[in-house]
Amino acid sequence: PALDGAIEAASRRAWRSRTVVIAEPGGVWGDEELARHHGHALADHLAAHDASELLVVPVGAGHEAMGTLLVVREGRENRWTEAESQAALGVGHDVGRALLSSRAHEREQQLIVELQQLDEYRRQLIDTVSHELKNPLGVILGHLEMLESVPDLPAEAQTSLAAMGRSAGRAQTVVNDLLLMSSVGTHDHTVGFPVDLGDVLAEVCADEALRAAQQGVLLRIAPGAGPLVVS
């Protein structure tokens, strides 16, 4: 355990230089600092476990050192070759890329969950606000309808009531649109309702008639064979 920090630091240095570190009973190769401060301790440790070599392989991807792969050889086998060192270094790169890919995938899954939670919060917020607005708007529209039925109302009052009715009606339309939007995207809801394009066109022409007349343009809707309803 006393050597863990030193080996980890040596592994980070090896990653920067794209090399491996080899420790043998006779010395440490590939990292002067590890050899100078911990060479004897490493040699004693290897000898105590009848190990001939310890290979320190840095694991990482790009500029990030992510860990260390330790390879221990037991017995008095042939010394580790340069080709084997390069192969081990390649394994360290492959493991690092796999770890980086795993981290990216894990982060992606976490972001998906967070986005789903945010979308659910948005839907609940819209749904709650819409319902809270729908009730008082219903009360307002009900009382306006009752007031409009009062006989002998002054013309000014009738004009004001009509204006308030239109505004409240528009607000109710916005609330209904919000309720529709809150349900869009849920598994149990499919958006689809009939729209008569003739009515839409008539509203557009009515809204634009004054501005068209100011420009000397007459808007006219050609009569059709019947209603043109789309979903």
N, C-alpha and C positions, 0 to 999 in steps of 0.2 A: 504493500500500500504506500510506503514512503516514496516509491519510485513513480507512482501514477502521474503526479503533476509534471515531473521532469519528462516523462515519455510523451505526455500529451503536448507539452510545449515543443519538444523535438519534432513531433508529428506535424504541428502547425508550420514549423520552419521548413520541414521537408515538403509540405504542400506548396509553399511559396517557391521553392527551388525545383519542384517537380522531380524529387528523388525519393529514395527509401533510405531507412537507417538500419544498419545491421550491427547487432551486438554479439560478440563472441567472448569466450573466456579470455582470449588474448587481447581484446580491445573493442572499441566502438568505431564504426566506420560510417561516414556520411553526416555526422553532426559533432563538431568540435566541442561545443558547450556541454553536450551530454557526456562526451568522453572525458572532459576535464573534471566535471563535478560529480559524475555518478558512474564513471567507468568501472571502478573497483567494486562498487555495490552491485552493478549488473553482472559482472564476472562471477562474483560470489553467489549470486542468486542462481545463475545458470548452472554453475558447478554443483550447487546443492540439490538441483533437480535433474542432474545428469542430462542437461540439454546442451546441444552443441552450438545452436544459434537462435537468436531472437530477431525476427524481421519486423520492423515497424513500418507499416504501410499507411500513408495518409488517405483518408476517405473524404471526398469533397466534390464540388461541382462549380465550375466557373472560378470565381475568386474566393468562394466560401469553403473553408475547412470545416467539415461536419463531424469528424470522428476519426478513430484509429482502428486499424485492423492489425492484430498481433498474430504472427505465425511463429510457432516454436518448433524447432527440429530437435529430436532426441537422438542420442547415440552419436557415434563418430562417423557421420556420413560425409560425402563430398561437400565442399564448401558451396555456398550459394553463388550462382553465376549471375553475370550481368543480364543475360537474357531472362532468367527467372525473376530478377528484380524488376525489369520492365514489364513482364507479364503481371506480376503482383501489383505494380503501380496502375496498370490498366484495369485490373479488378477493382482497385480503390476508386478509380474514376467511374466505373460502371455502377458500383454500389452507391456512390454519391449522386449520380444522375437519377438512379431509382428512388433514392430518398427524397431528392428535390421534387421529382414528379409526384411522389406520394404526398409530400407537404402541399404542393400546389392543388392536387385533387382534394385533399382534406379541406383546404381553405375555400376552394370552389364550392364544396358541399355546404360548408358553414355559411357562405354568402347566400347560397340558394335558400337555406333555412331562414336566414335573417330577412331576405327579401319577401319570402312567403309570409313571415310574421308581420312585416311592415304592411304588406298588402291586405292582410286580414284586419289589421288595426285600422287601415284607411277605410275598408268596407264597413266595419262596425261603427266608425266615427260618422261616416256619411249617413248610414242607416239611422243612427241615433238622432243626429241633428235633423234629418228629414222628418222623422216621426214627431219630434218635439215641435217642429214648425207647422206640421200638417194640422194638428188639433186646433191651435189658435186661429189659423187661417180659415178653417171650417166654421168656427164661431163667427168670425168677421163676415164671411160671405153670407152666412145664414141671417145675421142681423141686417146686413145691407139689403138682402132680398125682402126682409120684412118691412124695412123702412120705405123701400120703393113702392110697396103696396099701400102705403098710407095715402088717403085721398087728399087732394088740395095742397100738395106740397109746392112751395115756391119754385120757380124755374131755377133759381140759383142753387137751391138744395138738390134738385133733381140732377143738375149738372155735376155737382160735387159727388153725389152718390154714384153716378155713372162712372166718374173718374176713379173713385175709390174701388168700385167693383172691377174695373179693368185692371187696375194695379194689383189688387188682391188675386185676380184670376191669373195674371202673369206670374205672381209669386207662387201660386199653387202649381202652375205648370213647371216652374223651376224645381219645386219640391218633388213632383212626380218624376222629373228627369233624374234627380239625384237618387231617388229610390230605385229607378231602373238601373242607373250606373252602379249602384252598390251591389246589385244582383248579377251584373254582367261578369262572366268569368267563373261563376260558381258551377259546380258539376250538375246541379239540378235545375239550371235555368238556361233556356235558349231564347235569345232575343229574336223577336219577330212579331210585327203587328202591321195591319194594313194601312197604307197611306194612299190617298187619292191625289195623284199628281195634278189633276185639274184644279182641285182646291188650293194646292200649294201655289200653282201658277196664278190663280185669281188673286190670292193674297199678295203675291209679289207685284202684280200689275197695279193693284189698289195702292200699295205703298209707294210705288214709283211714278204714279200717274201725274202728280203735281210737278215733280221735277222734270218729267218728260215734256209736259205741256209748256213749262218755262223755256225749254229748248226748242219749241216748235215741233215736238214729236208726239204723234198720237199712238197710244198703246191700244191694241185691239186683240182679243183672243179669238182665234178662228174656232167656230163650233166643231166639236168632235162627235164621234159616233156614240160615245157614252163615257162613263167614268173609266179612268185609267188607274187601276189600283195595283200597287206593288207592295211587297213585304219589306 
